[in-house]
């Protein structure tokens, strides 16, 4: 079984903020929603393409981002990828 993904993060964009609090412990997950509501921003934060303004992102025991502890694992070292539509 894969490690659980935990994301509690905030990212301020031009016109709004993306606030996410999710816990995923399954192999396949689908993110659905209207255009412009932050889906890509969430995926970019998980992958390390975009840096959250605050919060934490972890997979299992591995902390990928933590604003309180100054942790931000580089995108290339996260072993995460996703397919754009």
C-alpha positions in Angstrom: 0.0 0.0 0.0 1.4 3.5 -0.9 2.2 6.1 1.7 -0.6 8.5 2.6 -0.4 12.0 1.2 -1.2 14.9 3.6 -1.5 18.5 2.5 -2.4 21.4 4.6 -1.4 24.5 2.6 -2.3 28.0 1.5 -1.2 29.8 -1.6 -2.2 33.4 -2.4 -2.9 34.0 -6.0 -3.7 37.2 -7.8 -7.5 37.2 -7.3 -8.0 34.7 -4.5 -6.3 32.2 -2.1 -6.1 28.5 -2.4 -6.6 26.8 1.0 -6.3 23.0 1.0 -6.5 20.5 3.7 -6.6 16.9 2.4 -5.5 13.4 3.3 -5.2 10.8 0.6 -4.4 7.2 1.3 -5.4 5.5 -2.0 -3.6 4.5 -5.2 -5.7 6.6 -7.6 -7.3 10.0 -6.8 -9.2 12.3 -9.1 -9.5 16.0 -8.5 -12.6 17.6 -10.1 -13.9 21.1 -10.1 -14.7 24.1 -12.2 -12.0 25.9 -14.2 -10.1 28.4 -12.2 -10.7 27.0 -8.7 -7.2 25.9 -7.8 -6.8 22.3 -8.9 -3.6 22.9 -10.8 -2.2 25.1 -8.0 -2.8 22.2 -5.5 -1.0 19.7 -7.8 1.8 22.2 -8.4 2.3 22.6 -4.7 2.4 18.9 -4.1 4.9 18.4 -7.0 7.1 21.3 -5.9 6.5 23.4 -8.9 4.7 26.1 -6.8 5.7 26.9 -3.2 2.9 27.3 -0.7 2.8 30.5 1.3 2.3 28.4 4.5 1.5 24.9 5.6 2.9 21.4 5.2 3.0 18.6 2.7 4.1 15.1 3.5 4.0 11.6 2.0 4.1 9.0 4.7 6.9 10.1 7.1 8.7 12.2 4.5 8.1 15.9 4.9 8.3 17.6 1.5 7.3 21.1 2.7 6.9 22.7 6.1 6.8 26.5 6.4 7.3 26.3 10.2 10.5 24.3 10.0 11.9 25.8 6.8 11.6 22.5 4.8 11.2 22.7 1.1 12.4 19.6 -0.8 13.3 20.5 -4.3 11.0 19.4 -7.1 13.6 17.2 -8.6 14.0 15.3 -5.4 10.3 14.6 -4.7 9.8 11.7 -7.1 6.4 13.0 -7.9 4.9 13.7 -11.3 1.5 14.3 -12.8 0.0 14.4 -16.3 -1.5 17.6 -17.5 -4.8 17.2 -19.3 
